[in-house]
């Protein structure tokens, strides 16, 4: 009787493991993490309104491609991972040495645009600039 339970449990675990083996999560490298960023508007994330407040932002680069991502945290919980677009520099001489973050509003589309720059002194990912758009509500 006990042997049947152990075998049934083992079969269940192996079936679950094989079902999830096909799901591939892309490996991402962290570029930089900003902590305690105040965002003064309510964000629309996955059809949910998240109230304005303090957020942590982590910028990531996919290891197997040139894709850039923004991981958005509030109170330690991951709210969303947003894919961004790389935005090439026209003049690299004016680039700051340290990572920077700029916020702008597109009031026509009700989107918050975050522009991240890794800086020219970043050891692993220098001179990366990316834009991320997040919808917001008034």
Long-range contacts (C-beta under 8 A, 24 or more apart in sequence): 26-62, 26-63, 26-64, 26-65, 27-62, 27-63, 27-64, 28-60, 28-61, 28-62, 28-63, 28-69, 29-60, 29-61, 29-62, 29-63, 29-124, 29-125, 30-58, 30-59, 30-60, 31-59, 31-60, 31-61, 31-68, 31-99, 31-116, 31-118, 31-122, 31-124, 31-125, 31-128, 32-58, 32-59, 32-99, 32-116, 32-118, 32-122, 33-57, 33-58, 33-59, 34-58, 34-99, 34-101, 37-101, 39-103, 39-112, 41-105, 41-112, 41-136, 41-137, 41-138, 42-136, 42-137, 42-138, 43-72, 43-112, 43-134, 43-135, 43-136, 43-137, 44-134, 44-135, 44-136, 44-137, 45-72, 45-79, 45-80, 45-134, 46-79, 46-80, 49-137, 50-74, 50-79, 55-79, 57-101, 57-114, 57-116, 59-99, 59-116, 59-118, 59-130, 61-125, 61-128, 68-128, 68-130, 70-114, 70-116, 70-130, 70-132, 72-134, 82-132, 82-133, 82-134, 84-116, 84-130, 84-131, 84-132, 85-130, 85-131, 86-128, 86-129, 86-130, 87-115, 87-129, 87-130, 87-131, 88-129, 89-127, 89-129, 92-120, 92-127, 95-119, 95-120, 95-127, 96-120, 97-121, 105-136, 106-133, 109-135, 110-135, 110-136, 110-137, 110-138, 111-135, 111-136, 112-136
